[in-house]
Amino acid sequence: MQTQFLSADEQSLQLGAELIKAGQVVGFPTETVYGLGADALNSEAVHAIFAAKCRPADNPLIVHIAEWNEIEPLCHVNEMARRLADAFWPGPLTMILPRKDIIPDVVTAGLDSVAIRMPSHPIARQLISLSGCPIAAPSANRSGRPSPTTAAHVLEDMDGRVPLILDGGPCSVGVESTVVSLTGDMAVVLRPGGVTPEMIAAVLGDCKIADSIMRPLKEGEAAPSPGMKHKHYAPRARMTLYEGEAQAVEKRICHEYDSTSAKEKPLILTCDAHIAAYGDRRCYSLGADAAAAARNLFAALRYADEESITRIYSESYSQSGVGLAVMNRMARAAGFDMVNV
């Protein structure tokens, strides 16, 4: 298959919509990460997403809509969903709600609920509208690889696997959407993102955080959200996270870096304020704060692959606000190899 790589404009968006109507798969930008989209109501088209990504079939997908009135045919909406939509849609929030029969089983991995999101990226919403259908879309990377935050990242993983990639520039949020389950009496955050648990609690009055956010799922445990069950976001290098007081973490990372075998090629993930502490050791700064780290993390992990890095030593972030989303992605990228200093 030949992959067209086109700047997102009126003509290329129309082409993307025609491909989706025809049951094909298209790479497109959202504000979170790039998505790999197909008609959510076409089982065969959705299976093509799984094939392109080499994605396990027990990993559910998110269904993207462009307008509020498109949600009613897909799921059963409750008052919590309406309040959160008023506050955060369009935006980086995915709501899990009881599904209706129109949703194919392949989209939900057989679950009786479906994940729905209304992206804020104008190209994503225009593509959905032109296609005339809800679009099922996971991140546009090969399964297990770091998520793509530029169209070039999508091309690295999907060249020859999909007919079209639409380039809409870099993603502004940089980590996948927050996933919140609204199937019970209280909202439960299953995957953290740009809409934080604190922001959700401010709207609804309360909000739980699933304990599975910062641990691997147990053997046989079902994945209630995309991005939870299998190893995700992983670079090829072995990665370790170090938690603790900043100076102690810096000292420990320097020691580990200097002790690395000569056969290895190490890299330190740090922030702007700490980079001087590592001297001439090979470093990649994730930026000034957790919000910057969210935007830069996946690019850093892909840089590590491009540079043939074999060992990554990373600082950690506070698990509050968007820092929880950063730590969730880092922990999964590291396979939960975390050291308390």
VOPAGU-2260 file (C-alpha; in pm, 1 decimal, decimal comma):
REM VOPAGU-2260
SITE   aa  ch    i         X         Y         Z
SITE  MET   A    0       0,0       0,0       0,0
SITE  GLN   A    1     124,9     349,3     -85,5
SITE  THR   A    2      70,4     606,8     188,4
SITE  GLN   A    3     -13,0     963,7      90,6
SITE  PHE   A    4     129,5    1221,9     332,3
SITE  LEU   A    5     -59,4    1548,3     286,2
SITE  SER   A    6     -98,2    1880,4     465,6
SITE  ALA   A    7    -448,1    1902,9     606,6
SITE  ASP   A    8    -649,4    2136,7     384,4
SITE  GLU   A    9    -994,9    2135,8     227,8
SITE  GLN   A   10    -893,5    1900,5     -53,2
SITE  SER   A   11    -701,5    1649,0     159,4
SITE  LEU   A   12    -974,5    1647,8     424,7
SITE  GLN   A   13   -1230,5    1563,7     157,8
SITE  LEU   A   14   -1006,1    1279,6      41,9
SITE  GLY   A   15    -977,7    1155,8     400,6
SITE  ALA   A   16   -1354,5    1162,8     441,8
SITE  GLU   A   17   -1406,9     966,7     119,9
SITE  LEU   A   18   -1155,3     705,3     235,2
SITE  ILE   A   19   -1332,7     668,2     569,3
SITE  LYS   A   20   -1670,3     637,0     395,9
SITE  ALA   A   21   -1514,4     359,2     186,4
SITE  GLY   A   22   -1405,7     166,3     497,5
SITE  GLN   A   23   -1040,6     277,4     491,7
SITE  VAL   A   24    -813,8     399,7     774,1
SITE  VAL   A   25    -675,6     756,0     794,0
SITE  GLY   A   26    -412,5     914,0    1021,4
SITE  PHE   A   27    -522,4    1255,3    1149,3
SITE  PRO   A   28    -432,4    1512,4    1416,2
SITE  THR   A   29    -611,2    1579,2    1742,6
SITE  GLU   A   30    -512,7    1812,0    2026,6
SITE  THR   A   31    -390,0    1513,6    2232,1
SITE  VAL   A   32    -200,2    1281,2    1993,6
SITE  TYR   A   33    -247,7    1176,7    1631,3
SITE  GLY   A   34    -527,0     925,8    1575,1
SITE  LEU   A   35    -576,5     636,4    1336,3
SITE  GLY   A   36    -939,6     661,7    1236,3
SITE  ALA   A   37   -1209,2     459,1    1061,9
SITE  ASP   A   38   -1590,3     444,7    1056,7
SITE  ALA   A   39   -1683,5     337,6    1410,0
SITE  LEU   A   40   -2003,7     170,4    1287,5
SITE  ASN   A   41   -1827,2     -44,0    1025,2
SITE  SER   A   42   -1683,0    -356,2    1189,8
SITE  GLU   A   43   -1461,1    -440,2     893,4
SITE  ALA   A   44   -1315,3     -88,3     889,7
SITE  VAL   A   45   -1246,9    -103,5    1264,3
SITE  HIS   A   46   -1072,9    -439,1    1222,2
SITE  ALA   A   47    -844,9    -260,9     970,7
SITE  ILE   A   48    -732,8     -23,3    1248,5
SITE  PHE   A   49    -628,2    -319,6    1464,3
SITE  ALA   A   50    -442,7    -472,1    1168,9
SITE  ALA   A   51    -255,4    -149,7    1087,1
SITE  LYS   A   52    -147,4    -103,1    1448,8
SITE  CYS   A   53     -89,1    -472,6    1525,8
SITE  ARG   A   54    -314,4    -394,3    1822,6
SITE  PRO   A   55    -451,7    -670,3    2047,2
SITE  ALA   A   56    -827,0    -715,5    1994,1
SITE  ASP   A   57    -898,2    -697,8    2369,0
SITE  ASN   A   58    -795,8    -329,6    2379,8
SITE  PRO   A   59   -1104,1    -104,2    2333,3
SITE  LEU   A   60   -1112,9     203,7    2109,2
SITE  ILE   A   61   -1242,4     557,6    2159,2
SITE  VAL   A   62   -1525,8     680,9    1937,8
SITE  HIS   A   63   -1486,5    1043,7    1825,2
SITE  ILE   A   64   -1777,6    1274,9    1747,0
SITE  ALA   A   65   -1794,4    1634,4    1621,4
SITE  GLU   A   66   -2119,4    1760,5    1780,9
SITE  TRP   A   67   -2314,0    1684,7    2098,2
SITE  ASN   A   68   -2622,3    1562,2    1909,8
SITE  GLU   A   69   -2413,2    1276,3    1766,7
SITE  ILE   A   70   -2376,6    1107,4    2106,4
SITE  GLU   A   71   -2738,0    1000,8    2165,8
SITE  PRO   A   72   -2748,7     718,4    1904,8
SITE  LEU   A   73   -2425,9     568,9    2044,5
SITE  CYS   A   74   -2475,5     543,7    2420,9
SITE  HIS   A   75   -2699,7     615,2    2717,6
SITE  VAL   A   76   -2620,5     964,8    2846,2
SITE  ASN   A   77   -2656,7    1065,7    3211,3
SITE  GLU   A   78   -2644,7    1392,8    3402,6
SITE  MET   A   79   -2275,5    1356,4    3492,2
SITE  ALA   A   80   -2191,4    1328,7    3122,5
SITE  ARG   A   81   -2392,9    1639,1    3037,0
SITE  ARG   A   82   -2218,5    1843,8    3305,7
SITE  LEU   A   83   -1871,6    1729,0    3204,1
SITE  ALA   A   84   -1946,6    1791,2    2836,4
SITE  ASP   A   85   -2060,7    2144,2    2919,3
SITE  ALA   A   86   -1732,1    2202,8    3101,9
SITE  PHE   A   87   -1474,9    2022,4    2886,6
SITE  TRP   A   88   -1610,4    1940,2    2539,9
SITE  PRO   A   89   -1475,2    1982,2    2286,8
SITE  GLY   A   90   -1147,6    1884,7    2453,1
SITE  PRO   A   91    -919,9    1609,5    2586,1
SITE  LEU   A   92   -1183,0    1419,8    2787,7
SITE  THR   A   93   -1319,9    1073,6    2701,9
SITE  MET   A   94   -1635,2     957,7    2880,0
SITE  ILE   A   95   -1723,8     589,5    2922,3
SITE  LEU   A   96   -2098,4     533,2    2911,3
SITE  PRO   A   97   -2333,8     236,4    2861,7
SITE  ARG   A   98   -2327,8     149,7    2491,6
SITE  LYS   A   99   -2618,4     108,0    2253,2
SITE  ASP   A  100   -2649,8    -182,0    2011,0
SITE  ILE   A  101   -2533,8      26,2    1712,7
SITE  ILE   A  102   -2173,8       8,0    1841,9
SITE  PRO   A  103   -1991,8    -301,9    1706,6
SITE  ASP   A  104   -1834,4    -536,1    1961,7
SITE  VAL   A  105   -1490,4    -488,0    1802,8
SITE  VAL   A  106   -1492,6    -121,0    1911,2
SITE  THR   A  107   -1553,0    -196,7    2279,3
SITE  ALA   A  108   -1356,9    -523,0    2304,9
SITE  GLY   A  109   -1686,9    -683,1    2408,2
SITE  LEU   A  110   -1750,2    -448,1    2700,8
SITE  ASP   A  111   -2104,8    -322,3    2763,2
SITE  SER   A  112   -1977,0      37,1    2768,6
SITE  VAL   A  113   -1825,5     262,8    2503,8
SITE  ALA   A  114   -1567,2     544,0    2523,2
SITE  ILE   A  115   -1678,3     869,2    2356,7
SITE  ARG   A  116   -1482,7    1189,6    2293,4
SITE  MET   A  117   -1535,9    1519,7    2114,0
SITE  PRO   A  118   -1189,2    1648,5    2013,5
SITE  SER   A  119   -1121,2    2021,9    2002,6
SITE  HIS   A  120    -879,7    2006,7    1707,9
SITE  PRO   A  121   -1058,3    2172,7    1412,4
SITE  ILE   A  122    -910,7    1927,8    1158,6
SITE  ALA   A  123   -1033,7    1627,4    1357,8
SITE  ARG   A  124   -1383,6    1769,9    1391,6
SITE  GLN   A  125   -1399,7    1866,0    1024,7
SITE  LEU   A  126   -1290,4    1516,8     921,7
SITE  ILE   A  127   -1563,3    1361,4    1138,8
SITE  SER   A  128   -1827,1    1595,8     996,2
SITE  LEU   A  129   -1724,2    1538,1     634,2
SITE  SER   A  130   -1718,3    1160,7     689,7
SITE  GLY   A  131   -2075,3    1164,0     817,6
SITE  CYS   A  132   -2005,3     902,8    1085,8
SITE  PRO   A  133   -1844,8     869,4    1427,2
SITE  ILE   A  134   -1476,2     780,9    1395,0
SITE  ALA   A  135   -1313,6     510,8    1607,0
SITE  ALA   A  136    -951,6     608,7    1661,2
SITE  PRO   A  137    -669,8     491,0    1884,9
SITE  SER   A  138    -331,0     664,0    1872,8
SITE  ALA   A  139    -167,3     637,3    1528,8
SITE  ASN   A  140     136,9     432,1    1629,3
SITE  ARG   A  141     232,7      67,4    1608,0
SITE  SER   A  142     100,4    -101,2    1920,9
SITE  GLY   A  143     332,5     -55,0    2219,3
SITE  ARG   A  144     536,5     223,8    2059,0
SITE  PRO   A  145     542,7     582,8    2193,0
SITE  SER   A  146     234,1     771,5    2079,8
SITE  PRO   A  147     274,2    1014,7    1786,7
SITE  THR   A  148     255,5    1388,9    1848,8
SITE  THR   A  149     356,4    1488,6    1493,0
SITE  ALA   A  150     254,3    1357,7    1151,5
SITE  ALA   A  151     616,9    1254,0    1093,5
SITE  HIS   A  152     586,3    1016,3    1391,1
SITE  VAL   A  153     278,9     861,4    1227,0
SITE  LEU   A  154     467,4     815,3     901,6
SITE  GLU   A  155     749,0     635,2    1087,3
SITE  ASP   A  156     504,3     372,2    1210,4
SITE  MET   A  157     234,4     367,4     942,3
SITE  ASP   A  158     408,4     419,5     607,4
SITE  GLY   A  159     268,6     153,9     375,9
SITE  ARG   A  160       5,0      46,9     630,8
SITE  VAL   A  161    -262,0     316,0     574,8
SITE  PRO   A  162    -362,4     506,0     259,0
SITE  LEU   A  163    -346,5     860,9     400,9
SITE  ILE   A  164    -186,2    1064,8     679,4
SITE  LEU   A  165    -309,2    1421,4     730,6
SITE  ASP   A  166     -45,8    1661,3     867,9
SITE  GLY   A  167    -195,6    1918,8    1103,1
SITE  GLY   A  168     120,4    2017,3    1289,7
SITE  PRO   A  169     230,7    1918,5    1641,9
SITE  CYS   A  170     -27,5    1826,5    1905,7
SITE  SER   A  171     -87,2    2087,5    2175,2
SITE  VAL   A  172    -160,9    1857,8    2473,2
SITE  GLY   A  173      77,9    1573,0    2391,8
SITE  VAL   A  174     -71,0    1287,7    2597,5
SITE  GLU   A  175    -387,1    1093,5    2526,0
SITE  SER   A  176    -720,4    1212,2    2660,4
SITE  THR   A  177    -838,5    1165,5    3015,6
SITE  VAL   A  178   -1070,2     863,9    3034,9
SITE  VAL   A  179   -1344,9     884,9    3297,3
SITE  SER   A  180   -1601,7     612,5    3362,3
SITE  LEU   A  181   -1953,3     739,2    3421,2
SITE  THR   A  182   -2121,3     398,2    3439,5
SITE  GLY   A  183   -2164,8     402,2    3818,6
SITE  ASP   A  184   -2279,6     645,4    4085,4
SITE  MET   A  185   -1949,2     836,1    4085,0
SITE  ALA   A  186   -1702,7     941,7    3816,6
SITE  VAL   A  187   -1387,7     726,5    3812,0
SITE  VAL   A  188   -1076,3     838,4    3623,9
SITE  LEU   A  189    -931,2     532,3    3448,9
SITE  ARG   A  190    -660,9     711,4    3249,5
SITE  PRO   A  191    -529,0    1058,5    3340,8
SITE  GLY   A  192    -478,5    1329,9    3081,3
SITE  GLY   A  193    -512,9    1702,1    3020,7
SITE  VAL   A  194    -845,0    1721,5    3209,2
SITE  THR   A  195    -728,0    1639,9    3560,4
SITE  PRO   A  196    -917,5    1458,9    3839,3
SITE  GLU   A  197    -917,1    1787,9    4030,0
SITE  MET   A  198   -1093,3    1960,2    3737,8
SITE  ILE   A  199   -1354,2    1684,3    3715,3
SITE  ALA   A  200   -1417,8    1694,2    4090,4
SITE  ALA   A  201   -1468,1    2071,4    4068,6
SITE  VAL   A  202   -1756,4    2013,2    3825,9
SITE  LEU   A  203   -1916,9    1702,7    3979,5
SITE  GLY   A  204   -1830,7    1756,6    4346,1
SITE  ASP   A  205   -1629,8    1436,2    4371,2
SITE  CYS   A  206   -1418,4    1200,4    4160,9
SITE  LYS   A  207   -1233,5     875,0    4221,6
SITE  ILE   A  208    -898,9     775,8    4070,3
SITE  ALA   A  209    -865,7     409,9    3972,4
SITE  ASP   A  210    -578,3     238,5    4151,2
SITE  SER   A  211    -481,7      72,9    3820,4
SITE  ILE   A  212    -349,1     406,7    3690,3
SITE  MET   A  213     -12,2     351,8    3858,1
SITE  ARG   A  214      13,6     -28,4    3845,8
SITE  PRO   A  215       6,9    -298,1    3578,5
SITE  LEU   A  216    -319,6    -487,1    3536,9
SITE  LYS   A  217    -332,0    -826,6    3703,8
SITE  GLU   A  218    -336,1   -1152,1    3507,6
SITE  GLY   A  219    -682,6   -1192,8    3356,1
SITE  GLU   A  220    -796,9    -845,2    3462,7
SITE  ALA   A  221   -1004,4    -675,9    3190,3
SITE  ALA   A  222    -889,8    -338,9    3055,0
SITE  PRO   A  223   -1167,6     -90,6    3137,8
SITE  SER   A  224    -997,5     181,9    2932,3
SITE  PRO   A  225    -774,1     211,2    2625,8
SITE  GLY   A  226    -404,6     226,1    2711,5
SITE  MET   A  227    -416,3      12,2    3025,2
SITE  LYS   A  228    -377,5    -357,0    2955,3
SITE  HIS   A  229     -68,3    -403,1    2741,0
SITE  LYS   A  230     274,7    -241,6    2758,9
SITE  HIS   A  231     234,0     107,8    2620,0
SITE  TYR   A  232     439,5     405,6    2510,6
SITE  ALA   A  233     760,3     203,4    2534,0
SITE  PRO   A  234    1096,1     300,1    2382,9
SITE  ARG   A  235    1333,3      22,3    2282,2
SITE  ALA   A  236    1566,8     114,6    2569,5
SITE  ARG   A  237    1521,9     -13,3    2921,7
SITE  MET   A  238    1382,8     276,7    3125,6
SITE  THR   A  239    1385,4     339,3    3501,1
SITE  LEU   A  240    1205,7     614,7    3694,8
SITE  TYR   A  241    1357,5     764,1    4010,9
SITE  GLU   A  242    1133,2     924,3    4273,3
SITE  GLY   A  243    1237,2    1128,4    4574,6
SITE  GLU   A  244    1395,2    1459,1    4676,3
SITE  ALA   A  245    1543,2    1635,6    4372,9
SITE  GLN   A  246    1908,6    1642,5    4477,1
SITE  ALA   A  247    1900,6    1279,8    4592,1
SITE  VAL   A  248    1746,2    1175,2    4259,4
SITE  GLU   A  249    2007,2    1371,4    4063,5
SITE  LYS   A  250    2288,7    1208,8    4263,4
SITE  ARG   A  251    2144,8     858,7    4214,2
SITE  ILE   A  252    2090,2     910,0    3839,6
SITE  CYS   A  253    2447,1    1040,0    3797,2
SITE  HIS   A  254    2577,2     731,8    3978,4
SITE  GLU   A  255    2368,0     494,3    3767,1
SITE  TYR   A  256    2463,4     674,0    3445,5
SITE  ASP   A  257    2835,9     661,9    3530,2
SITE  SER   A  258    2806,4     292,6    3619,5
SITE  THR   A  259    2645,2     202,8    3287,8
SITE  SER   A  260    2832,4     -58,0    3086,2
SITE  ALA   A  261    3050,3      73,4    2803,4
SITE  LYS   A  262    2835,7    -135,3    2568,3
SITE  GLU   A  263    2529,1      71,1    2659,8
SITE  LYS   A  264    2424,5     415,2    2535,0
SITE  PRO   A  265    2249,4     597,2    2823,1
SITE  LEU   A  266    2018,2     901,3    2831,7
SITE  ILE   A  267    1882,3    1110,0    3118,8
SITE  LEU   A  268    1528,1    1254,4    3104,1
SITE  THR   A  269    1516,0    1568,0    3315,6
SITE  CYS   A  270    1363,9    1918,0    3324,9
SITE  ASP   A  271    1501,6    2261,0    3237,9
SITE  ALA   A  272    1579,2    2350,9    3599,7
SITE  HIS   A  273    1785,9    2036,1    3665,6
SITE  ILE   A  274    1976,7    1986,1    3343,0
SITE  ALA   A  275    2289,7    2170,7    3464,8
SITE  ALA   A  276    2322,5    1919,4    3751,2
SITE  TYR   A  277    2411,8    1644,0    3502,5
SITE  GLY   A  278    2713,3    1818,7    3350,3
SITE  ASP   A  279    2820,3    1673,6    3017,6
SITE  ARG   A  280    2610,7    1356,2    3051,2
SITE  ARG   A  281    2366,1    1294,8    2764,3
SITE  CYS   A  282    2034,3    1456,2    2861,1
SITE  TYR   A  283    1695,1    1536,5    2709,9
SITE  SER   A  284    1495,4    1809,7    2883,3
SITE  LEU   A  285    1119,6    1760,2    2892,7
SITE  GLY   A  286    1069,2    2132,0    2955,3
SITE  ALA   A  287     991,8    2363,9    3242,0
SITE  ASP   A  288     699,2    2184,5    3408,0
SITE  ALA   A  289     459,7    1889,5    3390,2
SITE  ALA   A  290     250,8    2047,5    3114,7
SITE  ALA   A  291     562,6    2081,5    2900,0
SITE  ALA   A  292     662,6    1724,9    2987,1
SITE  ALA   A  293     323,4    1604,6    2864,4
SITE  ARG   A  294     384,9    1774,9    2528,8
SITE  ASN   A  295     744,7    1652,8    2499,1
SITE  LEU   A  296     752,4    1303,2    2653,1
SITE  PHE   A  297     661,6    1095,2    2348,4
SITE  ALA   A  298     898,1    1293,4    2125,5
SITE  ALA   A  299    1173,6    1224,1    2380,5
SITE  LEU   A  300    1105,1     850,1    2375,0
SITE  ARG   A  301    1110,6     847,8    1994,9
SITE  TYR   A  302    1436,6    1047,7    2002,0
SITE  ALA   A  303    1582,7     775,1    2222,6
SITE  ASP   A  304    1493,9     516,8    1959,6
SITE  GLU   A  305    1636,1     728,8    1677,0
SITE  GLU   A  306    1963,7     772,3    1867,7
SITE  SER   A  307    1985,9     399,9    1952,2
SITE  ILE   A  308    1972,5     473,3    2325,1
SITE  THR   A  309    1979,0     148,7    2523,7
SITE  ARG   A  310    1928,8     280,5    2879,9
SITE  ILE   A  311    1709,2     566,0    3005,7
SITE  TYR   A  312    1729,8     715,9    3354,6
SITE  SER   A  313    1437,0     948,5    3422,9
SITE  GLU   A  314    1335,2    1192,6    3690,3
SITE  SER   A  315     974,0    1180,0    3809,2
SITE  TYR   A  316     692,8    1431,3    3855,8
SITE  SER   A  317     441,5    1502,0    4129,6
SITE  GLN   A  318     127,6    1294,1    4079,0
SITE  SER   A  319    -101,2    1597,3    4100,4
SITE  GLY   A  320    -264,5    1787,0    3815,8
SITE  VAL   A  321    -131,4    1691,8    3474,2
SITE  GLY   A  322     170,8    1538,0    3648,5
SITE  LEU   A  323     -41,8    1228,1    3711,6
SITE  ALA   A  324     -84,6    1184,2    3334,1
SITE  VAL   A  325     289,4    1225,0    3277,9
SITE  MET   A  326     373,3     971,4    3547,8
SITE  ASN   A  327     115,9     724,1    3417,2
SITE  ARG   A  328     275,8     733,1    3070,1
SITE  MET   A  329     629,6     720,1    3209,5
SITE  ALA   A  330     551,2     426,8    3438,2
SITE  ARG   A  331     400,4     224,0    3154,7
SITE  ALA   A  332     687,3     315,4    2921,8
SITE  ALA   A  333     925,6     187,3    3190,3
SITE  GLY   A  334     723,3    -126,8    3255,2
SITE  PHE   A  335     676,1       6,0    3611,0
SITE  ASP   A  336    1051,6      -9,2    3681,2
SITE  MET   A  337    1044,6     260,2    3951,1
SITE  VAL   A  338    1298,2     333,2    4225,9
SITE  ASN   A  339    1228,0     536,8    4537,6
SITE  VAL   A  340    1551,6     716,5    4627,8
